[in-house]
Amino acid sequence: SSELTQDPAVSVALGQTVRITCQGDSLRSYYASWYQQKPGQAPVLVIYGKNNRPSGIPDRFSGSSSGNTASLTITGAQAEDEADYYCNSRDSSGNLWFGGGTKLTVL
Amino acid sequence: EVQLVQSGAEVKKPGESLKISCKGSGYSFTSYWIGWVRQMPGKGLEWMGIIYPGDSDTRYSPSFQGQVTISADKSISTAYLQWSSLKASDTAMYYCARHAYSSGYSYYFDYWGQGTLVTVSS
């Protein structure tokens, strides 16, 4: 399957570290990209490639990958990191897929 | 500065046609793919399709093939998403986004439009 699977919800205490995962067969061949979406706003790219951050994204955001699983890690989560996070990748046919999204709550 | 500016919100009736737009600026519009993404109320992101304005090469998600048409006019740096007959289930926010790649194994949407809300109701 080329679909991507994410946990629906994750919580983290303020200042702690949280990992959000994304699973799918396509991740064995292609890197995931990660998007942050806050209510009423368009998604924002936070991680792409092996572990690249666009300009303006804090360095507490990092990415990694192993086998069929990609991970987004937030080290020292802040209140403003509370949002929905989506992974995205492509498959060998050229189709693009989004994960179902993970709602991150910062306690 | 790269910008994607989408057309405004639309309210339509079932069966009507619609074409929404996405105008790119601040970069070479013909050198990057532009994708369309649907977000139904309270739901996640869904990839609909993608177009390369340089030659209008277009790919569709299997879920949206035949349901919508994606096009582009490179002379005015604008991509389009259109429906010939809307349904209530087309009610959603629609985003366009620039698609980039690096290294051959990394593909991503690096810039997004602000979204166009489409409401279909009788």
Interface residues (C-beta under 8 A of the other chain):
Chain A: S29 Y30 Y31 S33 Y35 Q37 A42 P43 V44 L45 Y48 G49 K50 N52 P54 D84 Y86 N88 S89 R90 G94 N95 L96 W97 F98 G99 G100 G101
Chain B: G35 V37 G44 L45 E46 W47 I50 R59 S61 P62 Y95 A97 H99 S102 S103 Y105 S106 Y107 Y108 F109 D110 W112 G113 Q114 G115
